[in-house]
Amino acid sequence: MTTIGLAGAGTIGRGLIELIGRSPAASQLKIKTLLVRDATRSRFGVPAGVKLTTKLEELTDDPEISIVVELMGGVDAPLRVVTRALEQGKSVVSANKNLLAQHGPALFALAANHKVNLGVEASVCGGIPIIRLIGEALRADRITSLEGIVNGTTNYLLTRMSEEKTSYSQALAEAQRLGFAEPDPDYDVSGKDAVCKAGILASLAFGGYVDFRRIPTSGIENLQLEDLRQAERMGYTVKLVATARRTSHNNKLDAQVAPVLLPLTHPLASIRHENNAVLIESEGLGMTLACGKGAGPAPTSVSLLADLLDIAEGRQKLPDVNHPFLGTPFEMEAHGQSSSRYYLRFAVPDRPGTLALVAGRFADQGLSLASVLQPEGADPVPAPVAGGHPQVTLILTTHLCRRAQLDKVLGALAGEGWGNPVVLRIQED
Ligand SMILES: NC(=O)c1ccc[n+]([C@@H]2O[C@H](COP(=O)([O-])OP(=O)(O)OC[C@H]3O[C@@H](n4cnc5c(N)ncnc54)[C@H](OP(=O)(O)O)[C@@H]3O)[C@@H](O)[C@H]2O)c1
């Protein structure tokens, strides 16, 4: 019998307790202690005999407990629990992407020093065994790139907008009603959740810590239905994609989290609603696609239980100095050096000469435009500038250019006071 201590009995903690209670595979696991903020509240589903506590030492310092499962959310309190547990020689299982993305190197170093396991399968893409795929099945291959839809909330919103032609705010309200979006959706829609996961996956795939704070990130909060409609007319769909690839010329890492126009034939284009998927390209295998349920108590608990069983049965390899998080931090490619086509949507004053001005700024940088469109009846019609001209929507696409070049054009146009345009990379294959 393996005795475990659980930190957190919220959405995921309750899901894990329920799965351990009914899974025959988990018969060898016994939950002894449950760390919560409020130990006086009655807890539905917690088995009789499990002790509730607010003192972390009752988990981390109990000699009977050999594995601590951290499911608290946030960073500071989990960091205290996980650090103390590892220092006390306990293995840890965690679903906490924030903790891992920020403190992964220190925590894996601690686990290696104390010769204990740190299981993190549930921290990225919920139930999809993406960490095992990268760390075990593909460890004999050399991964060259990753592309992933790793946030279910944004994928749900974009699917609703694209398929049902609902506005961003309508789709968000519906997602909140159904529990696919938090009351404060910022963490998801701004790309902050996705970039933590991108940092973790890139660290594991490329064998060196990738600090998520260095990955350029933009979210979907400024997208409008018009962008999805226009993408569709062009033969694309819009997805929030986390990308990380080794550059062939200097073996640096080129990474980004941003909404992207994907061709409808792209493997990630068909990933709908709250599902997640990661497309891995490796030298021997070529393309491998892992997809499935990326969040929620049931899928996440499957990954947590798999880690627990592997550790309890001695099947999980102990981290050592060769663990990817302990490898030399990857050098990042300077932002804006890779070439791509771009989609841009501006709200511009409806007056003669505006288009010529925009085209002129592109020409100043030696960039020519692939298409220019001023859609009639754009939805929504941009609000008139106070005391000025009515505004219209102007949509442009570029030929291949470096983002750094495009940023110079945008810098030159910033002085016009039109506000920031929506800029989306157009992926060609
Ligand atoms: N939700 C998902 O679909 C999903 C998917 C994958 C990974 N995750 C990760 O799983 C973790 C847990 O998420 P969740 O949605 O289950 O969170 P949650 O519903 O907010 O539950 C948090 C639990 O932790 C306890 N807790 C929080 N701070 C504490 C502290 N300082 N001391 C003691 N106990 C504390 C809370 O105690 P009280 O009950 O007393 O308040 C509660 O039981 C997070 O790291 C999240 O990122 C979530």
Ligand as a Chemical Component Dictionary entry (heavy atoms), coordinates in Angstrom:
data_LIG
# 
_chem_comp.id                   LIG 
_chem_comp.type                 NON-POLYMER 
_chem_comp.pdbx_formal_charge   0 
_chem_comp.three_letter_code    LIG 
# 
loop_
_chem_comp_atom.comp_id 
_chem_comp_atom.atom_id 
_chem_comp_atom.alt_atom_id 
_chem_comp_atom.type_symbol 
_chem_comp_atom.charge 
_chem_comp_atom.model_Cartn_x 
_chem_comp_atom.model_Cartn_y 
_chem_comp_atom.model_Cartn_z 
_chem_comp_atom.pdbx_ordinal 
LIG N1  N1  N 0  -9.237  22.893 -13.676 1  
LIG C1  C1  C 0  -8.641  22.208 -14.648 2  
LIG O1  O1  O 0  -9.247  21.764 -15.628 3  
LIG C2  C2  C 0  -7.149  21.912 -14.538 4  
LIG C3  C3  C 0  -6.534  21.121 -15.517 5  
LIG C4  C4  C 0  -5.168  20.821 -15.378 6  
LIG C5  C5  C 0  -4.464  21.339 -14.315 7  
LIG N2  N2  N 1  -5.104  22.132 -13.384 8  
LIG C6  C6  C 0  -4.322  22.630 -12.253 9  
LIG O2  O2  O 0  -4.746  21.927 -11.074 10 
LIG C7  C7  C 0  -4.526  22.759 -9.947  11 
LIG C8  C8  C 0  -5.812  22.807 -9.107  12 
LIG O3  O3  O 0  -6.827  23.429 -9.841  13 
LIG P1  P1  P 0  -8.332  23.452 -9.325  14 
LIG O4  O4  O 0  -9.133  23.939 -10.471 15 
LIG O5  O5  O -1 -8.681  22.135 -8.711  16 
LIG O6  O6  O 0  -8.244  24.572 -8.162  17 
LIG P2  P2  P 0  -9.387  24.955 -7.093  18 
LIG O7  O7  O 0  -10.702 24.395 -7.503  19 
LIG O8  O8  O 0  -9.261  26.420 -6.856  20 
LIG O9  O9  O 0  -8.951  24.183 -5.736  21 
LIG C9  C9  C 0  -7.832  24.573 -4.993  22 
LIG C10 C10 C 0  -7.758  23.717 -3.725  23 
LIG O10 O10 O 0  -6.526  24.008 -3.075  24 
LIG C11 C11 C 0  -6.772  24.440 -1.737  25 
LIG N3  N3  N 0  -5.831  25.533 -1.454  26 
LIG C12 C12 C 0  -5.571  26.619 -2.204  27 
LIG N4  N4  N 0  -4.654  27.401 -1.622  28 
LIG C13 C13 C 0  -4.338  26.796 -0.458  29 
LIG C14 C14 C 0  -3.447  27.122 0.593   30 
LIG N5  N5  N 0  -2.711  28.232 0.580   31 
LIG N6  N6  N 0  -3.360  26.253 1.629   32 
LIG C15 C15 C 0  -4.095  25.132 1.668   33 
LIG N7  N7  N 0  -4.963  24.760 0.690   34 
LIG C16 C16 C 0  -5.073  25.587 -0.359  35 
LIG C17 C17 C 0  -8.207  24.932 -1.696  36 
LIG O11 O11 O 0  -8.696  24.793 -0.370  37 
LIG P3  P3  P 0  -10.221 25.173 0.016   38 
LIG O12 O12 O 0  -11.051 24.080 -0.608  39 
LIG O13 O13 O 0  -10.259 25.127 1.510   40 
LIG O14 O14 O 0  -10.474 26.511 -0.571  41 
LIG C18 C18 C 0  -8.882  24.000 -2.717  42 
LIG O15 O15 O 0  -9.264  22.800 -2.091  43 
LIG C19 C19 C 0  -4.069  24.117 -10.483 44 
LIG O16 O16 O 0  -2.657  24.196 -10.427 45 
LIG C20 C20 C 0  -4.540  24.096 -11.929 46 
LIG O17 O17 O 0  -3.738  24.917 -12.768 47 
LIG C21 C21 C 0  -6.431  22.417 -13.471 48 
# 
loop_
_chem_comp_bond.comp_id 
_chem_comp_bond.atom_id_1 
_chem_comp_bond.atom_id_2 
_chem_comp_bond.value_order 
_chem_comp_bond.pdbx_ordinal 
LIG N1  C1  SING 1  
LIG C1  O1  DOUB 2  
LIG C1  C2  SING 3  
LIG C2  C3  SING 4  
LIG C2  C21 DOUB 5  
LIG C3  C4  DOUB 6  
LIG C4  C5  SING 7  
LIG C5  N2  DOUB 8  
LIG N2  C6  SING 9  
LIG N2  C21 SING 10 
LIG C6  O2  SING 11 
LIG C6  C20 SING 12 
LIG O2  C7  SING 13 
LIG C7  C8  SING 14 
LIG C7  C19 SING 15 
LIG C8  O3  SING 16 
LIG O3  P1  SING 17 
LIG P1  O4  DOUB 18 
LIG P1  O5  SING 19 
LIG P1  O6  SING 20 
LIG O6  P2  SING 21 
LIG P2  O7  DOUB 22 
LIG P2  O8  SING 23 
LIG P2  O9  SING 24 
LIG O9  C9  SING 25 
LIG C9  C10 SING 26 
LIG C10 O10 SING 27 
LIG C10 C18 SING 28 
LIG O10 C11 SING 29 
LIG C11 N3  SING 30 
LIG C11 C17 SING 31 
LIG N3  C12 SING 32 
LIG N3  C16 SING 33 
LIG C12 N4  DOUB 34 
LIG N4  C13 SING 35 
LIG C13 C14 SING 36 
LIG C13 C16 DOUB 37 
LIG C14 N5  SING 38 
LIG C14 N6  DOUB 39 
LIG N6  C15 SING 40 
LIG C15 N7  DOUB 41 
LIG N7  C16 SING 42 
LIG C17 O11 SING 43 
LIG C17 C18 SING 44 
LIG O11 P3  SING 45 
LIG P3  O12 DOUB 46 
LIG P3  O13 SING 47 
LIG P3  O14 SING 48 
LIG C18 O15 SING 49 
LIG C19 O16 SING 50 
LIG C19 C20 SING 51 
LIG C20 O17 SING 52 
# 
